[in-house]
């Protein structure tokens, strides 16, 4: 019996057509990044465990894929630790963390931002600030696989580091707008500010519990306000504090209404006032240039990553029910954890896999060519195949992708190959055509067939591509 083959849950294979669609997506994103002066970098798939741990909050740390040390990885576990693991099941969570550090020194990257911060610090003498970079690579998270949530997925990150100007946030908003306009997707850009959240926590008496406040608030879309309130209470927040917050967080008015409401409730919070000022300034900058998408303040937007310190950005599809398809924000001192304090940065990450799913559900790939081959030459035999080769080379020189069917098999089989691979043009050169220096050209979509002189073949085919 043959062994059943499979891939890990939360991962996917991509055949030729999905890959062409993904490349179209990556090329679109890449072209916009480059249009705004961002430069590419790459970092390794794995980082040291010390680099990653403690950067994403307690929830995020649990989702990091750790890599076992090679060789006798279990040999490093102390015997007394193993005894505790057996005899103290109530402490298994903390003991698991301790064991991880003994058997694992490396981990798969969780995102591209923390590796980017490590890159900046490690290569500080080689780069010029402000440093604008983009990065398109896969990341891994030990999440529970479900619809539109994967364990391996691509991120397309764009960041600028070494500048605290809000012009950078505004430029990222414009980049988001440009990318999704080119992809033909209808989106909503949501904005908030970490300082505003800190001010709200402070104004409601939760100032010492900002992380618990934001991590729980970040779950609002998933679990609803009632369960968010219950979780806050379980973490020690008072019912009075929560009651004070609900009207502000639930404000559904215009951006101006929300700004005015924040100014009132945060009048005694200096950090909150600073956040409101930054939000208002950013909206004023954005108003100066045209955008095709809507931009909205969302005070429930928290994004549970600990390293955000200012603006928070998130993008939602207006046409498909799905989580965030792009998001990011300002981080004032992420490089400080690697020994280079005081370097502010801001960036956003495009979730390529979720964007792909939205494009599929909205038929956004409908006009995209479904094959890499534009022209197929039929193989009638050795002499006719030889006549096809120089013509195929001429087409390739003109930038038209083509191929010669490798075997002189039945014509029906070759035409089926063209049909199944969605090749739009088929060129047939048999003895009759060869003697007349002509090619019989069939356009597969219409079924129309015409004879074209060898000398005119490239020009005629180029007209349809």
N, C-alpha and C positions, 0 to 999 in steps of 0.2 A: 504494500500500500504506500502511495506517495505521501511524503510528509507535507502537511498543510503549511503553506507559507503565509506570513502576515507581516505587518509593520506595527510599531508601537501605537497604542491609542493616542489620539490627539495629533497624529502626524498624517501626511498625505503624499501620495505619488501624483506627479503632474505629467500627463502625456503631451504630445506635440501641440495640439490646439490650445489646451490650458496654458502651456508655456509661452506660446505666441501672444496670448492675451495678457499674461503676466508681464512679458517683456514690453508690450505696448504700455502697460501701466507704469512700469519702472522707467521707461524712456520718457514718458510724459512728465513724471515727477522730476526726473533728473534734469530735463531740459529747462524746467522752470527754476530749479535751484541754481543752475549755472547762469541763467538769465540775470539773477540778482547777485552774482559774484561769489557764490559759495564754491568751495573747492572740496574734492573727494578725499576721504581717508578710509582705511580699513583697520580693524583691530582683531585680535585672535578670538576664536569661538569660545575659548576658556580664559578665565582670569583666576588669579589666586583667590582663595576663599576670603582672605582678609580684605581684599579690594571690594568685594561685593557685600559681605555681611554687614548689617547695621545701617544700610543706606536706604532701605525701602520700607522701614517700619516692621513691626513684628509680623504682620500678615504677609508682607512681601518676602521676608526672610524665609518663611515656611515654604515658599514656592520656588526656591533656588534649587536647581538640579546640581547636587554635589557629585564629584567624580572620585571614585575610590583610588587610593594610591596604587600604583602598579606593584606587582610582586606580592609578597606576604603582607598585605595591608592589615590583616588581623593581628599580626605579631606586635603591633605597636599598642594594642589595648592592654592596659594594666589589669592584672588579675583581681585586684581589690575593686576595680570599677565593675568588672563582670559580676562579682558577688553582689554589689549594690543593685545592679540591673535586675538580678534575679530576686533579691530579697526586699527591694523597695519599689514595688510597682507603682505606688502613688507618686513617685518622683521620676517616672519614666520620661516625661517631657524634657526636664532639665538634663537628665542623664543622656538622652538621645543627642542633645546639643553638644554635650561633652564628648561623647563617642565620635560624633561627626568630625570634630577637630582632630581627633587622634587617627582617624582612618582616611581623611580627605584633606588635601592641601589646595585643591583646585575645584572650580565649578564652572558650568556653562553660564555664559552671560545672561542676565535677567532682562537687561535693556541695553541701549547703546549710549545712554547719557553718562552713567558712572564710568564705563570704560573710556569715554571721551574725556572726562575730567582727569582720569589717570594718565591718558595720552598727553594732555596739555601740560601736566606737571612734569612728566618724564621727558618731554621734548620742548620744554620752555625756551631753550636756547636756540632752537631751530625755526620757531614760528614767530610771526609778527602779529601784535595785538592792535586792534581787535581782530580776532581770528574767526573767520567764517568758514564753517565746514559742513559738508553733508556726508551721510553714511547710509548705505543701503545693504543691510545684512540681516541674517536670521537671528532670532533670540529664542530662549527656551524658558518655559515656566511649568512647574509641576502642578498645574491646575487640574481641576476635574474636567475632562473633555465633555463638551456639549455643543449644541448648534452655535456656530460662529465664535466658538472659543477653542483655541488649539494649544497644544503644548509646544509646538514648534511653529513659528510664524516670522514673517519678515517685517521689519520696521524700516521706514525711510525717514531718517532724522535730518533736521537742518537746525544748526545752532550758531550763535555768535557769542563769543566769550571775550571778556576784556573791555566791556563797555556797559554802563548802567543806563544809557539813554533809552527813553521810551520809544524813540524812533525805531528801535530794533523790534519791539513788540508790534508796532504798526506795520513794519515791513513783513513780518511773519504772517500777519492777518492778510496782507495783500497777496503773499505767496499762496496761502491756503485758498483764497478766492480764485486765484489764477489757475491753480492745479485743478480744482473741482469744476471750474468753468470749462477748461479744456476737456475734461472727462465727461462733461455733459450731465453732471449730477447736481441736484437741488439740495443745498445744505443750509444748516443754521450754525453759526459760530456763537458759542457761549463764552462769556467772560466773567471772571471773578478775581479776587485778589486775596492772597494769603493774609495780608495785613488786616483786611476787612474781617476775615474769619477770626483772626486773633482779637480784634476789637469787639466783635460780637460775643466771643467767649468771655472776654474781660468784662463787658457791660452786663452780662448775665451771671457773673460770679463764677465762671468756669475757666478763668484765665490760667490757672495752674494745670489744667487738663486739656490743653489745646489739641494734643495728638489724639486723645480719646474722642474729643469733640469732632474733629475733622474726619477721622477714620470711620466713625459711625455715620456721619452726615453723608459721606461718599457712597454709602450703601442705599441711599434714599430711593434711587430708581429701581433697585432690585427688590427691596423689602417693604417699601412704603413708609409714610410718616409715623404711623402708629407703632410699628416695630422699632423704628429709629428712636422714638421717645422712650420705649421700654428699655432699649439697650443703654440709652443715656442714664436712665434712672438706676439700672443695674450697676453702672460705673460710678454712682455716687452723686449725680447731678440732681438738683432739687427740682420738684415740680414747678415751683415759682419761676426758676430760671428758664426752664423750657417754655413755660407759658409766655414769658417775655419775648422769646425768640420767634415763636411760630408766626406771628403776623408779619414780621420783617422778612423771614425766609420765604414765606408764601406770597409775598407781594407780586402781583401779576401785572402791574402797571407798566408804563413806558420806562425806558432807561433813565429819563429825567426824574420820574416819580421815585424810582428806586434810589437814585443818587440823593435826592432830597430826604427820603426816609432814613437813609444811612447817616446823613449829616446830623439828623436829629438824635437818633439813638446812640451815635458814637461821639457826641459832642464832648464827652469827658474822657475819651480814650485817644491818646496821642497817636498810638500805632494805628488805630482804626481810622482816624482822620487822614493819616498819611496814605493809607490804602484807598480811601475814597478819592483823595486828590489825584492819585495815580490813575485810577479808573476813569475819572472825569477827563484828565489830560489825554489819555489814550483814545477815548471816544472822540475828543475834539480833533486829534490828528487824523483819525480814520475818516472823519467827516469831510476832510479836505481832498480825498481821492475817491474815485468811483469804485464801488464794489457791486458785484452781481448778487451776492448773498446777503442774508440778514445777519446783523450782529446784535446780540442781546445779553444784558447782564443777567446772570443766574446766580442768586445768592446761595443756592443749595449746592453749587459746584465746589467740590473740595479737592478731588484728586488726591488720594490717600498717601502720596509719596512724601516722605518727611523733608526732602531737600528743597521743596518749593518755598520761596520767601516773598514773592511779589505776585505779578499777574499770573492767572491760571486760565488756560485756553482749552476748550473742548469743542469738537465738531460732531454734529449729529446729521444723519440723513433725514431729509424731509419726506422721502418716498418709501422707505423701508424701515420697519420696526427693528432696531438693532442698537447695540451699545455704541460707545464712542468709536468713530472711525479715524479720528486724529485728535491729538491733545498734547499739551505741554505747559510751559510756564517759565517764570524767572527763578533762578537759583543764585543767591548772592555769594555763597561761599562753599560751593561743592568741592572746589580744588583745595580748600583749607584742610579737609580731612586727609589729604595726601601731602601736607606740608607746604602749601602755597596759598596762604590766606588772602582774602580781600579781592579776589578776582570774580567779578560778577558775570553771569551769562544768562541767556534765555534761548529757548528752542522749542520746537514742536516735533512730534513724531507721527508720521502717516502710517496707519495700520494697513499694510498692503493687502493682507488676506481678507480683512473685513471689507475694504473698498472693492476688492475683486468680487466678493459675494453680493455687494450692492449692485455693481455693474451687471452681474448675471441676472439678478432679479428684476432689474429695470430694463433689461434687453440693451444695455449700453454697449455691448460688443457687436451689435447687429451689422454695423457698417464696416467692421474690421475684417480684413482678409483672413480667412480661416486656414490658409496654407502658406508655407514658405516658398512654394514653387508656383510661378505664374504661367509658365509654358512647359508643356510636355511634348517631346518629340517621340513619335511612334517608331518602333524598331521593326522594319520589314525584313531585315537581314543584313549581312555584313556590308554589302556595297551601299545600300541605302543609309545604313547607320553612319558609314564613313562620310556620306554627303551631308549628313545632319551636323556633324561635329563643328565644322567652321562656322555654320550659321548659329549654332548654340553659343559659340565663343563670342560672336558679334553681339548677340543679345546680352550676354553677361557684361561685355565691355560697356554696353549702354545702360547698365544697372538693372537689367531685367533678369530675375532669377529663373533658371530653366534646368531641365534635366532630360536626358535621353534614357528611355526605358532600357534596362541592361540586357534583356533577353528577347530574342526574336520569336516570341510566343504568339498565341492567337490574338488577333486584333481586339476581339471582344474583351479579353482579360485585361489588355492594356487600357482600353477605354473605361472599364470598370475601375481600374486603378486611379485614373484621372478623376472620375466621378466621386469615388469614395474619399479621395484626398482633396476634393474641392478645388482642383486645378482649373482655372477659368479658360485657358486656351490650349488646344491640341494642334500640333503641326504634323502633317503626314507627307512624307516624301518617299514615294515608291518609284519603280522604274519609269513610269510615264511622266511623273513630275520631274524626276531627275533629268530626263532627256529634254524636257521643255524649260529647264532652269526655273521651275516654279514649285511652290509649296501649297498644299491644300491645308487651309487654316480653318479649324472649327471652333466657334465660340460656344462653350458648353452651356451657358445660361439660356441662350436663345435657340441653340441647335443650328444656327446659320453657318454655312460653309462657303468659303470663297478661295479662289486661287490668287496667289500673290507672287510676283517675281522675286527670286532670291535677293536681288539688289534692293528691293523695296521692303523686304520682310521686317527689318528692324524698325524702320520709320513707321510702318503701319501698326505694328504691335505696340510701339511706344505710345501711340495715340490713345490707347484704352487704359493705360496705367498712369 
